[in-house]
Amino acid sequence: MSITTPRLVILEIFLNTPNILDHAELMVLCKEHVNRITLYRTLHLFYEHHLLLKVPSSNGITKYLYRGLREDSRGGKLSQIPERKIHLICQDCGRIISVEHVKMPPIHLPKNFEPNFMDLIVNGKCRYCAK
């Protein structure tokens, strides 16, 4: 993936924003730096490279969550962060609680399929909105 100014702007937004974001919210944060089509293409590219996770919301709008990168212990290369991660997403306020290194029951996949990562999304209400 080549480095471009719009990609850096969008990546910077995800690195500095702890929330889950949709296209409209990203357009506001990008201001005049990125146009609508470039944003769509970049989100799709980041998703294809496992940098973003698509999260369906209760109102039908796709939101995006930055998955992040970590160094690979074998050679310093970058790779996806935790292979198993749970995202608890409040459908009222949008708060995300990401839980890493969770013991999840084994999932038996077909032998002809090799997963790169697994994410579990749990939609509900955070403790503040549930009150």
Secondary structure by P-SEA (a helix, b strand, c coil): ccccaaaaaaaaaaaaccccccaaaaaaaacccccaaaaaaaaaaaaaaccbbbbbccccbbbbbbbccccccccccccccccbbbbbbccccbbbbbbcccccccccccccccccbbbbbbbcccccccc
